[in-house]
Structures are given as structure tokens and as C-alpha cells.
Amino acid sequence: MSHTFEELVAKQRAADEAHTRVEQLRETYGPPAQERWTGTQSGTYETALRAWRDLARDLQTALSEYASEAGRPRPEIETEVERAAARSGPADGGAPGTDGS
């Protein structure tokens, strides 16, 4: 499956948001091994953790496919995607490497 740079940025943002949610739950509920969570808390945390893991896995697969199709090093693509996702606004729609870096 072919991915666009903008799709990779969207996947990165989704994974980042899911990770933030897991961290927020951990902060709210306390460390999983140290606090006694309710069934609802455990279920909420496990669902958030699975979502983050699945989104991160999908992102990693897409990054590898994109890098292979583009004939470029994967770490280079990953860095560009992370930078674009970290910007506050939506992706500028430009080609990789046009973000002024």
C-alpha cells in the first residue's frame, strides 16, 4: 500500500495523541503496579494502551513502506515525519524536506 507524506504525519500525530492519553491515565490512576485500580480503570488503561500500540505499529509499517518506495533511509523519513507532526498546525502539504530543515 502506498502512503503519502501527509498520511504518515497524520499517523504520527494519532500515535502521539494515543501515547499522551496513556500517560495521562497513568498519571491520573497512578503506576499500574503500585496502585490498586478498579476494573473500569484497568479496562480504560488497557484499551488506551492497545490503541497506542496498534497506532505505533501501523506507523512503523507505513514508514518502512514509504522509505522503501522512495528509496530513502527510513530514519531520515521518520525524522521528517516527527518534525512535521510536532508543528502546531496541520501539515504544510509540502514534499518531505521542504519544511525548512
C-alpha positions in Angstrom: 0.0 0.0 0.0 1.4 3.4 -1.0 1.3 6.2 1.6 1.7 9.9 1.2 3.9 12.0 3.4 0.8 13.7 4.8 -0.7 10.3 5.7 2.5 9.5 7.6 2.3 12.8 9.5 -1.4 12.1 10.4 -0.4 8.6 11.6 2.4 10.1 13.7 0.0 12.6 15.3 -2.5 9.9 16.1 0.1 7.7 17.7 1.4 10.7 19.7 -2.1 11.6 20.9 -2.7 8.0 21.9 0.6 8.0 23.8 -0.3 11.2 25.6 -3.6 9.6 26.6 -1.8 6.6 28.1 0.5 8.9 30.1 -2.5 11.0 31.3 -4.2 7.8 32.5 -1.1 6.6 34.3 -0.7 10.0 36.0 -4.4 10.1 37.0 -4.6 6.4 38.2 -1.0 6.0 39.5 1.5 3.5 38.4 -0.1 0.2 37.3 2.0 -2.0 39.5 1.8 0.2 42.6 -1.9 1.2 42.7 -5.0 -0.9 43.0 -7.1 0.1 40.1 -10.8 -0.6 39.7 -12.0 -2.8 36.8 -13.1 0.2 34.9 -9.7 1.9 35.3 -7.9 -1.2 34.2 -10.1 -1.6 31.2 -9.8 2.0 30.2 -6.0 1.9 30.5 -5.7 -1.4 28.6 -7.8 -0.1 25.8 -5.7 3.1 25.6 -2.5 1.1 25.7 -3.7 -1.2 22.9 -4.8 1.8 20.8 -1.3 3.4 21.2 0.5 0.2 20.4 -1.6 -0.5 17.3 -1.2 3.0 16.0 2.5 3.0 16.6 2.8 -0.4 14.8 0.8 0.9 11.9 3.0 4.0 11.7 6.2 1.9 11.8 5.0 -0.3 8.9 3.9 2.7 6.9 7.3 4.4 7.4 9.1 1.3 6.2 6.9 1.0 3.1 7.3 4.7 2.3 11.0 4.7 2.7 11.4 1.6 0.6 9.2 3.1 -2.2 11.1 6.4 -2.0 14.5 4.7 -2.0 15.5 6.8 1.1 16.8 5.8 4.5 13.9 5.1 6.9 15.5 7.1 9.8 15.6 10.1 7.5 11.9 9.8 6.7 11.0 9.1 10.3 12.8 12.3 11.4 11.0 14.4 8.8 7.6 12.9 9.8 8.2 13.6 13.5 9.2 17.2 12.8 6.2 17.8 10.7 3.9 16.2 13.2 5.4 18.3 16.0 4.5 21.5 14.3 1.3 23.0 15.8 -0.6 23.5 12.6 -1.7 21.0 10.0 1.0 19.6 7.7 2.0 22.2 5.1 1.4 19.7 2.4 4.8 20.1 1.0 7.1 17.4 0.0 9.5 15.9 2.5 12.4 18.1 3.2 10.5 21.3 2.3 9.9 22.2 6.0 12.9 24.4 6.1 15.1 21.9 7.8 
